[in-house]
Amino acid sequence: MQPRRPTRPIFVGDSRTGIVQIGGGKPDARGGPSAPAPVSIQTMTAGYTHDIDRCVAEIHKLTAAGADIVRVAVPEKKDTLALREILNQTSVPIVADVHFHFRRAIEAVEAGVHKIRLNPGNIADREQVNAVIDACKGANGGRGIPIRVGVNEGSIIERRDKQKRAKELGAVFSEHQHGYLLAIMIAKLEEYLEIFYERDFYDIAISAKSMSAPVVIDAYTEIAARFDHPLHLGVTHAGPKETGCIRSVVALGTLLAGGIGDTIRISYASDPVYEVEDGLELVWSLGLRERKGAELIACPTCGRIQVDLFTLTQEVRKKLAAEITVPMKVAVMGCVVNGPGEAEGADVAVFAGDRRGIIYVQGEKVANVAEAEILDRLLEECKAFQTRVLAGEVKLGEKRVDIVPPDPIGELGSGWEKMAAERMGRGDPTRLTIRES
C-alpha cells in the first residue's frame, strides 16, 4: 500500500446533507492543506429523475446502503425542474449528470444541486462551458460548487466532424490502440481544463473511465502524475455484477493500493445497491476506511467440510448485516484443519466437525452445539459481544487464549479414521486399515 496522493480538496454537500470532502493534502481556495479524506463511495440512480417519488425512494435506498454521494441524470428540463423537490426530500449530496445541454447544468445549479458532472466530448463550446463555470463559481452563497470533468473512452472521440472523427478513430484502433487512446484522453483533458483555469476555477475532480482495466490503470496513473485534482475512479460499461465486479476491482484496487483515487463508483448493469456494497467492501478491504458492521470470513470449497457450510455462511451473512453494527471479525469454518487458526484470529468464530460446531469468542471456547443450533448460537454470541464492545468492556481484535486443534476423533473431530474405516467396510472404527492387494 502506497500513501495517498495529495490533491486539492473539493467539498460536496451543504449543512443539511453534511459535506463530503474529496481528496486533500494540498491547499485550496478555503485555506491551508488538509489531509486526504477517506475514499468516498458514489453511485447513480437507475430511474427517471423527473419521477420524483421513485427517484427519492431510490436515493433513500442507496443512502441506507452506504452511498456517500448519489448522482442523478438530467437530460431534459423536466428533470432539472424536479431537482429542487428531490433535494428537499433527501439527505445525501446530489450530483447532476449533464451530457448534451449546458443549460441543464445551469438549471441544476439554480435548483441547489451539490456538484455538476460535465463531459468534454459532449459540451465543447467554450462560451457554454464558461457559462456553467460562472454559475458554479457563484453558487452556494459564493462558496461555489465543484465540477467533475469526465474524459471517458466512450465519449471523447469527435462525433460531429466526420473527418476529425475518422482520424481519431484511426488512431485509437491502430496497432497502438492503448497509447493513442491515452494520448487523446490526456490531450482532451488538458484542453478542457485550460478553460477552467483561465476563469480561475479549480474546484474540479477528474475521471478517465474505460471498459478496459489496463487502460483505466494507465490513464489514471498518467493523469495523477500531471494534475493535482482529486480523481473519481471507475470502469465504465463494466457489465453485469458477476463479471463487472472482477473488472472493476482489478482496476480500482490496483490504483487505490498505489495511492491513486479519492472517490469511486463501481458500475454494474444491475441494481446500484450492489455498486455501493462492493465499493465499500473494496475500500474496507484495503484499510482505506473504517469498516461498518461485521467482517465475515469463511472456508472455500473443500472435501473436509462436515456441515452445510455454504448455506450456513449465507444465513450468517444476512443476520450479521441486519443486526451487527460493530466491525467485529466473524469466522465460519468448516473443519478442524484451518478452523482453530481462524477462530484464534477472529472476535467470534465457529468451526465444525462431525455435524457439530464449536464456538469461540476472542479465542475462548463458549459453546459446542449441534449443526442445527450453530446459526442461532453464533448470532447470540455476536450480539452479546457487540453489547460488551459498545459498553467498553472488551476491545476488538483481542486474543485471550491459544486454541489447540482437537483430536480428529475427539469431541469435535471429524473422525477421519472412523469415516475411512466405515467406507471400507472394516469393523474397527478407531483404526484405519488398508486392504491388501
BAKOL-744447 format. One record per residue (C-alpha): x, y, z; residue in three letters; chain; residue number from 1. Coordinates in steps of 0.02 Angstrom, whole numbers, plus 32768, in hexadecimal, padded with zeros to 4 digits. Example, Ala and Ser with C-alpha at 12.3 -4.5 7.8 and 13.67 -1.06 7.14 Angstrom:
REC     x     y     z  resn  chain  resi
REC  8267  7F1F  8186   ALA      A     1
REC  82AC  7FCB  8165   SER      A     2
***
This chain:
REC     x     y     z  resn  chain  resi
REC  8000  8000  8000   MET      A     1
REC  8042  80AB  7FCD   GLN      A     2
REC  8018  814E  8027   PRO      A     3
REC  7F83  81AD  7FE2   ARG      A     4
REC  7FB1  8228  7F59   ARG      A     5
REC  7F98  82DD  7F96   PRO      A     6
REC  7F1B  8345  7F31   THR      A     7
REC  7EB9  83E6  7F3B   ARG      A     8
REC  7E1F  83B9  7FA0   PRO      A     9
REC  7D6E  83D7  7F63   ILE      A    10
REC  7CD3  83DA  7FCF   PHE      A    11
REC  7C29  8392  7F9F   VAL      A    12
REC  7B89  83B3  8001   GLY      A    13
REC  7B45  8433  8079   ASP      A    14
REC  7B1A  844A  8131   SER      A    15
REC  7A7C  83E2  811E   ARG      A    16
REC  7AC6  834B  80C5   THR      A    17
REC  7B70  8357  8113   GLY      A    18
REC  7C0B  8381  80AE   ILE      A    19
REC  7C73  82F8  805D   VAL      A    20
REC  7D29  8326  8041   GLN      A    21
REC  7D79  82D6  7FA9   ILE      A    22
REC  7E36  82D1  7FA4   GLY      A    23
REC  7EA7  8343  800B   GLY      A    24
REC  7F59  835F  803F   GLY      A    25
REC  7F75  83FD  7FD8   LYS      A    26
REC  7F36  84AF  7FF2   PRO      A    27
REC  7E92  84E4  7FA7   ASP      A    28
REC  7E33  8587  7F9C   ALA      A    29
REC  7DF0  8571  804C   ARG      A    30
REC  7E99  8572  80A1   GLY      A    31
REC  7F28  8500  80D0   GLY      A    32
REC  7F44  844A  80A4   PRO      A    33
REC  7ED5  83C4  80EB   SER      A    34
REC  7EFB  830B  80F9   ALA      A    35
REC  7EB2  829D  8070   PRO      A    36
REC  7E00  8270  809D   ALA      A    37
REC  7DC7  81BA  80A4   PRO      A    38
REC  7D9D  8176  7FF8   VAL      A    39
REC  7CE5  819A  7FDB   SER      A    40
REC  7C67  8126  7F87   ILE      A    41
REC  7BF7  8163  7EFC   GLN      A    42
REC  7B6C  8116  7E95   THR      A    43
REC  7AE4  814E  7E1E   MET      A    44
REC  7A28  8139  7E1B   THR      A    45
REC  79E1  80C7  7D97   ALA      A    46
REC  7935  8117  7D83   GLY      A    47
REC  78F8  81B8  7D35   TYR      A    48
REC  7921  8253  7D9B   THR      A    49
REC  787D  82A8  7D6D   HIS      A    50
REC  781F  8219  7DC2   ASP      A    51
REC  7839  826D  7E6A   ILE      A    52
REC  77EF  81ED  7EE0   ASP      A    53
REC  784D  815A  7E94   ARG      A    54
REC  78ED  81BE  7E87   CYS      A    55
REC  78E5  81F2  7F3E   VAL      A    56
REC  78BF  813E  7F72   ALA      A    57
REC  7955  80FF  7F11   GLU      A    58
REC  79C7  8183  7F5C   ILE      A    59
REC  798C  8152  800B   HIS      A    60
REC  79B3  809B  7FE4   LYS      A    61
REC  7A61  80C5  7FA4   LEU      A    62
REC  7A84  8135  803A   THR      A    63
REC  7A4F  80AA  80B0   ALA      A    64
REC  7AC6  8033  8055   ALA      A    65
REC  7B56  80AA  807C   GLY      A    66
REC  7B67  811F  7FE6   ALA      A    67
REC  7BBF  81C1  8012   ASP      A    68
REC  7B8A  821B  7F71   ILE      A    69
REC  7B00  81F2  7EF4   VAL      A    70
REC  7AFA  822C  7E3F   ARG      A    71
REC  7A5B  8248  7DDB   VAL      A    72
REC  7A46  825F  7D20   ALA      A    73
REC  79FD  8303  7CE0   VAL      A    74
REC  79EE  82EE  7C23   PRO      A    75
REC  794E  8358  7C17   GLU      A    76
REC  7909  83F5  7C67   LYS      A    77
REC  7882  8391  7CC1   LYS      A    78
REC  7911  833A  7D1E   ASP      A    79
REC  7961  83DB  7D5B   THR      A    80
REC  78B4  841D  7D8A   LEU      A    81
REC  78A1  8386  7DFC   ALA      A    82
REC  7949  83A1  7E51   LEU      A    83
REC  7913  8422  7ED1   ARG      A    84
REC  788E  83B0  7F19   GLU      A    85
REC  7904  831A  7F15   ILE      A    86
REC  7988  837D  7F73   LEU      A    87
REC  7907  83AE  7FF7   ASN      A    88
REC  78DE  82F8  8018   GLN      A    89
REC  798B  82A9  801C   THR      A    90
REC  7A1D  82B1  8095   SER      A    91
REC  7AB3  8286  8029   VAL      A    92
REC  7B17  82F7  7FB2   PRO      A    93
REC  7ACF  82EF  7F01   ILE      A    94
REC  7B31  82FE  7E5E   VAL      A    95
REC  7ADB  8332  7DBC   ALA      A    96
REC  7B17  82CD  7D27   ASP      A    97
REC  7B1A  8343  7C91   VAL      A    98
REC  7B42  8306  7BE3   HIS      A    99
REC  7B05  8365  7B4B   PHE      A   100
REC  7AB9  840A  7B82   HIS      A   101
REC  7B14  8489  7BEC   PHE      A   102
REC  7A6F  84D8  7C23   ARG      A   103
REC  7A47  843A  7C85   ARG      A   104
REC  7AE3  845C  7CEC   ALA      A   105
REC  7AB1  8510  7D10   ILE      A   106
REC  7A00  84DA  7D3E   GLU      A   107
REC  7A46  8455  7DB3   ALA      A   108
REC  7AB5  84D6  7E07   VAL      A   109
REC  7A20  854A  7E1D   GLU      A   110
REC  79BE  84BA  7E6C   ALA      A   111
REC  7A46  84A5  7EEF   GLY      A   112
REC  7AA1  8409  7EB3   VAL      A   113
REC  7B47  83E6  7F0A   HIS      A   114
REC  7BB6  83B9  7E76   LYS      A   115
REC  7BB2  83B7  7DB7   ILE      A   116
REC  7BF8  8331  7D45   ARG      A   117
REC  7C2D  836D  7C98   LEU      A   118
REC  7C74  830F  7C04   ASN      A   119
REC  7CEE  8369  7B8E   PRO      A   120
REC  7CB9  82FA  7AFE   GLY      A   121
REC  7C04  8334  7B09   ASN      A   122
REC  7C0F  83EC  7B3D   ILE      A   123
REC  7CA3  8438  7AE3   ALA      A   124
REC  7C66  84E9  7ABC   ASP      A   125
REC  7CD6  855D  7B21   ARG      A   126
REC  7C50  85DE  7B4A   GLU      A   127
REC  7BD9  8557  7B85   GLN      A   128
REC  7C5E  850E  7BF6   VAL      A   129
REC  7C86  85BD  7C37   ASN      A   130
REC  7BCE  85D6  7C62   ALA      A   131
REC  7BCC  8535  7CC7   VAL      A   132
REC  7C6E  8563  7D20   ILE      A   133
REC  7C2C  860F  7D4E   ASP      A   134
REC  7B8A  85C4  7D90   ALA      A   135
REC  7BE8  8547  7DFD   CYS      A   136
REC  7C65  85CA  7E38   LYS      A   137
REC  7BDC  863F  7E74   GLY      A   138
REC  7B6C  85BA  7EC0   ALA      A   139
REC  7B5A  8581  7F74   ASN      A   140
REC  7B67  862E  7FC0   GLY      A   141
REC  7C04  8654  7F5C   GLY      A   142
REC  7C60  85B9  7F9C   ARG      A   143
REC  7C44  8564  7EF6   GLY      A   144
REC  7C1E  84B0  7ECA   ILE      A   145
REC  7C9A  8438  7E7B   PRO      A   146
REC  7C98  83F0  7DCB   ILE      A   147
REC  7CD1  8343  7D95   ARG      A   148
REC  7D22  833E  7CEB   VAL      A   149
REC  7D0E  8291  7C9E   GLY      A   150
REC  7D7A  825C  7C0A   VAL      A   151
REC  7D2B  81B2  7BF6   ASN      A   152
REC  7D62  8142  7B67   GLU      A   153
REC  7CB4  8136  7B1F   GLY      A   154
REC  7C99  81F2  7B0C   SER      A   155
REC  7D3F  8247  7AE7   ILE      A   156
REC  7D45  821B  7A2E   ILE      A   157
REC  7D04  82A4  79BD   GLU      A   158
REC  7C51  8283  7982   ARG      A   159
REC  7C20  831C  791D   ARG      A   160
REC  7CB6  8339  78AC   ASP      A   161
REC  7CBE  829B  7841   LYS      A   162
REC  7D6F  82B6  7803   GLN      A   163
REC  7DB1  82D6  78B1   LYS      A   164
REC  7D51  8241  78F3   ARG      A   165
REC  7D9B  81CF  786F   ALA      A   166
REC  7E4A  820C  7899   LYS      A   167
REC  7E31  81F1  7954   GLU      A   168
REC  7DE2  8146  793D   LEU      A   169
REC  7E70  8115  78CA   GLY      A   170
REC  7EEB  8142  7953   ALA      A   171
REC  7E8D  80E7  79DB   VAL      A   172
REC  7E74  8047  7977   PHE      A   173
REC  7F22  803F  7930   SER      A   174
REC  7F9C  7FBD  796C   GLU      A   175
REC  7FCE  8039  79F4   HIS      A   176
REC  7F1C  8048  7A35   GLN      A   177
REC  7F46  8058  7AED   HIS      A   178
REC  7FC7  80E1  7ADC   GLY      A   179
REC  7F62  8148  7A61   TYR      A   180
REC  7EC8  813C  7ACD   LEU      A   181
REC  7F26  817C  7B64   LEU      A   182
REC  7F6F  8208  7AFD   ALA      A   183
REC  7EC3  823F  7AC2   ILE      A   184
REC  7E7C  8236  7B72   MET      A   185
REC  7F06  82A0  7BBD   ILE      A   186
REC  7F08  831C  7B2C   ALA      A   187
REC  7E4C  8339  7B3A   LYS      A   188
REC  7E5A  834A  7BF6   LEU      A   189
REC  7EE7  83C9  7BEC   GLU      A   190
REC  7E88  842D  7B69   GLU      A   191
REC  7DE9  842D  7BD1   TYR      A   192
REC  7E3C  8458  7C76   LEU      A   193
REC  7E8C  84F1  7C2B   GLU      A   194
REC  7DDE  853D  7C1D   ILE      A   195
REC  7DC4  8525  7CD8   PHE      A   196
REC  7E6F  8568  7D06   TYR      A   197
REC  7E57  8605  7C9E   GLU      A   198
REC  7DBD  862C  7D06   ARG      A   199
REC  7E1B  8606  7DA7   ASP      A   200
REC  7DAF  856E  7DCE   PHE      A   201
REC  7E06  84DC  7E23   TYR      A   202
REC  7D7A  8480  7E7F   ASP      A   203
REC  7D8F  83EF  7E06   ILE      A   204
REC  7D90  8332  7E0E   ALA      A   205
REC  7DCB  82C9  7D7A   ILE      A   206
REC  7D93  8221  7D37   SER      A   207
REC  7DDC  81BF  7CA5   ALA      A   208
REC  7D75  8120  7C97   LYS      A   209
REC  7D83  8092  7C1D   SER      A   210
REC  7D3A  7FE3  7C0D   MET      A   211
REC  7DED  7FA0  7C0F   SER      A   212
REC  7E3F  7F88  7CB9   ALA      A   213
REC  7EF1  7FA3  7C74   PRO      A   214
REC  7EBC  8045  7C1F   VAL      A   215
REC  7E6A  8082  7CC0   VAL      A   216
REC  7F07  805C  7D25   ILE      A   217
REC  7F7A  80B2  7CA8   ASP      A   218
REC  7F08  8147  7C89   ALA      A   219
REC  7EF4  8173  7D41   TYR      A   220
REC  7FAD  8156  7D62   THR      A   221
REC  7FDC  81D0  7CD9   GLU      A   222
REC  7F5A  8250  7D0F   ILE      A   223
REC  7F92  8243  7DC5   ALA      A   224
REC  8042  8270  7D8F   ALA      A   225
REC  8006  830B  7D2F   ARG      A   226
REC  7F7A  8359  7D96   PHE      A   227
REC  7F5C  8377  7E4F   ASP      A   228
REC  7E9F  8369  7E49   HIS      A   229
REC  7E45  82DC  7EA5   PRO      A   230
REC  7E1D  8245  7E3A   LEU      A   231
REC  7D75  81EF  7E27   HIS      A   232
REC  7D9D  8138  7DFF   LEU      A   233
REC  7D31  80C3  7D9B   GLY      A   234
REC  7D28  8041  7D12   VAL      A   235
REC  7CA0  8071  7C98   THR      A   236
REC  7C2F  7FF0  7C41   HIS      A   237
REC  7C72  7F6E  7CB9   ALA      A   238
REC  7BDF  7EF9  7C97   GLY      A   239
REC  7B76  7E93  7D10   PRO      A   240
REC  7BAB  7E7F  7DC4   LYS      A   241
REC  7BE8  7DCD  7DA8   GLU      A   242
REC  7C75  7E05  7D34   THR      A   243
REC  7C77  7EC1  7D51   GLY      A   244
REC  7CAD  7EAA  7E05   CYS      A   245
REC  7D4F  7E56  7DCF   ILE      A   246
REC  7D74  7ED6  7D48   ARG      A   247
REC  7D52  7F66  7DBF   SER      A   248
REC  7DAF  7F24  7E56   VAL      A   249
REC  7E49  7EF9  7DEE   VAL      A   250
REC  7E56  7FAC  7DAE   ALA      A   251
REC  7E1A  800E  7E45   LEU      A   252
REC  7E73  7FA1  7EC4   GLY      A   253
REC  7F18  7FB3  7E66   THR      A   254
REC  7F09  8070  7E61   LEU      A   255
REC  7ECF  8083  7F15   LEU      A   256
REC  7F5A  8013  7F55   ALA      A   257
REC  7FD2  8086  7EF8   GLY      A   258
REC  7F8D  8120  7F50   GLY      A   259
REC  7F28  815D  7EBA   ILE      A   260
REC  7E6F  8183  7EC9   GLY      A   261
REC  7E01  81EC  7F3A   ASP      A   262
REC  7D4F  81B6  7F12   THR      A   263
REC  7D0F  811D  7EB5   ILE      A   264
REC  7C78  80DA  7E5B   ARG      A   265
REC  7C6F  8023  7E30   ILE      A   266
REC  7BF8  8018  7D9C   SER      A   267
REC  7B87  7F83  7D7B   TYR      A   268
REC  7AFB  7F5C  7D03   ALA      A   269
REC  7A99  7F2E  7D9F   SER      A   270
REC  7A4C  7F75  7E3D   ASP      A   271
REC  7ABD  8007  7E73   PRO      A   272
REC  7AB2  7FCB  7F27   VAL      A   273
REC  7B32  7F47  7EF4   TYR      A   274
REC  7BA4  7FD3  7EB8   GLU      A   275
REC  7BA1  8020  7F64   VAL      A   276
REC  7BB8  7F7C  7FC2   GLU      A   277
REC  7C4B  7F45  7F57   ASP      A   278
REC  7C9B  7FF2  7F59   GLY      A   279
REC  7C96  7FF4  8015   LEU      A   280
REC  7CDD  7F45  8022   GLU      A   281
REC  7D6C  7F7A  7FAF   LEU      A   282
REC  7DA1  800F  8019   VAL      A   283
REC  7D87  7FAE  80BA   TRP      A   284
REC  7DF3  7F1F  807B   SER      A   285
REC  7E7F  7F99  8051   LEU      A   286
REC  7E71  7FEE  80FA   GLY      A   287
REC  7E43  8094  80AA   LEU      A   288
REC  7DA8  80A7  8116   ARG      A   289
REC  7D71  8065  81BD   GLU      A   290
REC  7CFE  7FD2  81A4   ARG      A   291
REC  7C49  7FE0  81D9   LYS      A   292
REC  7BF8  7F3D  820D   GLY      A   293
REC  7C44  7E90  821B   ALA      A   294
REC  7CCF  7E4E  81AD   GLU      A   295
REC  7CA2  7D9B  817F   LEU      A   296
REC  7D23  7D1C  8149   ILE      A   297
REC  7CFA  7C68  811C   ALA      A   298
REC  7D45  7BCA  80D1   CYS      A   299
REC  7D4D  7BAE  8015   PRO      A   300
REC  7D15  7B0D  7FC1   THR      A   301
REC  7D6F  7A7B  8012   CYS      A   302
REC  7D58  79C0  8026   GLY      A   303
REC  7D74  79CD  80E2   ARG      A   304
REC  7CD5  7A31  8105   ILE      A   305
REC  7C5D  79D3  8179   GLN      A   306
REC  7BCA  7A49  8186   VAL      A   307
REC  7B61  7AA3  8104   ASP      A   308
REC  7BDD  7B32  8109   LEU      A   309
REC  7BA2  7B93  8071   PHE      A   310
REC  7AEF  7BA1  80AC   THR      A   311
REC  7B2B  7BCA  815B   LEU      A   312
REC  7B9F  7C52  811B   THR      A   313
REC  7B16  7CA9  80B8   GLN      A   314
REC  7A9F  7CA3  814B   GLU      A   315
REC  7B25  7CE9  81BE   VAL      A   316
REC  7B4C  7D74  8141   ARG      A   317
REC  7A96  7DAB  813A   LYS      A   318
REC  7A82  7DA8  81F7   LYS      A   319
REC  7B22  7E09  8215   LEU      A   320
REC  7AF2  7E8E  8194   ALA      A   321
REC  7A4A  7EA6  81E9   ALA      A   322
REC  7A7F  7EA5  82A0   GLU      A   323
REC  7B39  7ECD  82B5   ILE      A   324
REC  7B82  7F7C  82A3   THR      A   325
REC  7C28  7F64  82FC   VAL      A   326
REC  7CB9  7F37  8286   PRO      A   327
REC  7CDB  7E90  82D9   MET      A   328
REC  7D31  7E03  827A   LYS      A   329
REC  7CC4  7D66  826E   VAL      A   330
REC  7D08  7CC1  822C   ALA      A   331
REC  7C9F  7C2F  81EF   VAL      A   332
REC  7D10  7B9A  81CF   MET      A   333
REC  7CE0  7AEC  8198   GLY      A   334
REC  7D64  7A79  81E4   CYS      A   335
REC  7DEE  7A67  8264   VAL      A   336
REC  7E7D  7A87  81EA   VAL      A   337
REC  7E73  7B44  81D4   ASN      A   338
REC  7DE8  7B62  8251   GLY      A   339
REC  7E52  7B76  82EF   PRO      A   340
REC  7EC6  7BF5  82A0   GLY      A   341
REC  7E38  7C5F  825B   GLU      A   342
REC  7DD7  7C53  82FE   ALA      A   343
REC  7E71  7C90  835A   GLU      A   344
REC  7E7C  7D2A  82EB   GLY      A   345
REC  7DC3  7D54  82EA   ALA      A   346
REC  7D5A  7DAB  836E   ASP      A   347
REC  7CD0  7D29  835D   VAL      A   348
REC  7CE8  7C84  8301   ALA      A   349
REC  7CA1  7BD9  82E3   VAL      A   350
REC  7CF9  7B42  829B   PHE      A   351
REC  7CA6  7A9E  8279   ALA      A   352
REC  7CC0  79E5  827A   GLY      A   353
REC  7C52  794A  827A   ASP      A   354
REC  7BB1  79B1  8265   ARG      A   355
REC  7BD7  7A1F  82FA   ARG      A   356
REC  7C21  7ACB  8315   GLY      A   357
REC  7C8E  7B11  839D   ILE      A   358
REC  7C80  7BCD  83B9   ILE      A   359
REC  7D0A  7C3E  83FA   TYR      A   360
REC  7D06  7CF3  8432   VAL      A   361
REC  7DB1  7D45  8424   GLN      A   362
REC  7E07  7C9C  8430   GLY      A   363
REC  7DA2  7C5A  84C3   GLU      A   364
REC  7D2D  7BC7  84AB   LYS      A   365
REC  7C7A  7BF2  84D9   VAL      A   366
REC  7C0E  7B6A  848A   ALA      A   367
REC  7C0A  7AC2  8433   ASN      A   368
REC  7B65  7AAD  83D7   VAL      A   369
REC  7B11  7A3E  8357   ALA      A   370
REC  7B11  7A79  82A2   GLU      A   371
REC  7A5A  7AAF  82AA   ALA      A   372
REC  7A82  7B25  833B   GLU      A   373
REC  7B1E  7B78  82F2   ILE      A   374
REC  7ACA  7C0C  829F   LEU      A   375
REC  7A62  7C42  8335   ASP      A   376
REC  7AED  7C2A  83B4   ARG      A   377
REC  7B6F  7C81  8348   LEU      A   378
REC  7AFD  7D18  8330   LEU      A   379
REC  7AD7  7D19  83EB   GLU      A   380
REC  7B91  7D21  8412   GLU      A   381
REC  7BAD  7DAA  838F   CYS      A   382
REC  7B24  7E16  83D8   LYS      A   383
REC  7B63  7DFB  848A   ALA      A   384
REC  7C14  7E26  8454   PHE      A   385
REC  7BD6  7EC3  83FC   GLN      A   386
REC  7B80  7EFB  849C   THR      A   387
REC  7C22  7EE5  84FD   ARG      A   388
REC  7C86  7F45  847A   VAL      A   389
REC  7C0B  7FD6  847D   LEU      A   390
REC  7C11  7FD7  853B   ALA      A   391
REC  7CCF  7FE1  8537   GLY      A   392
REC  7CE6  7F39  858E   GLU      A   393
REC  7D4C  7EEA  8501   VAL      A   394
REC  7DAE  7F27  8469   LYS      A   395
REC  7DA8  7EE6  83B8   LEU      A   396
REC  7E38  7E78  8382   GLY      A   397
REC  7E6F  7E3D  842E   GLU      A   398
REC  7EA4  7D87  8445   LYS      A   399
REC  7E9A  7D32  84ED   ARG      A   400
REC  7ED0  7C7D  84D9   VAL      A   401
REC  7F27  7C0E  845C   ASP      A   402
REC  7EB7  7B8F  8408   ILE      A   403
REC  7EFC  7ADF  83FB   VAL      A   404
REC  7EB2  7A80  8367   PRO      A   405
REC  7E44  79F2  83A7   PRO      A   406
REC  7E6C  793C  838B   ASP      A   407
REC  7E1E  7905  82E6   PRO      A   408
REC  7DB5  7882  8340   ILE      A   409
REC  7D9A  78E7  83DF   GLY      A   410
REC  7D05  794E  8416   GLU      A   411
REC  7D09  79BC  837B   LEU      A   412
REC  7D74  7954  8307   GLY      A   413
REC  7D3C  7925  825A   SER      A   414
REC  7D67  7870  827C   GLY      A   415
REC  7DD1  7856  81E2   TRP      A   416
REC  7E08  77A7  8212   GLU      A   417
REC  7D59  7776  8246   LYS      A   418
REC  7D0F  77B3  81A3   MET      A   419
REC  7D95  7761  813B   ALA      A   420
REC  7D7A  76BB  8194   ALA      A   421
REC  7CBE  76C5  817E   GLU      A   422
REC  7CD0  76EB  80C4   ARG      A   423
REC  7D3E  7653  80B1   MET      A   424
REC  7CC9  75E4  8112   GLY      A   425
REC  7D45  75BD  819C   ARG      A   426
REC  7D0B  7597  824A   GLY      A   427
REC  7D86  75FC  82B3   ASP      A   428
REC  7D46  76B2  82BB   PRO      A   429
REC  7DE5  76F7  8309   THR      A   430
REC  7E6A  76B1  8294   ARG      A   431
REC  7E87  76CB  81DC   LEU      A   432
REC  7EB2  7625  818A   THR      A   433
REC  7EE5  7610  80D5   ILE      A   434
REC  7EA7  7584  8065   ARG      A   435
REC  7F34  751A  8025   GLU      A   436
REC  7F38  74FA  7F6A   SER      A   437
***
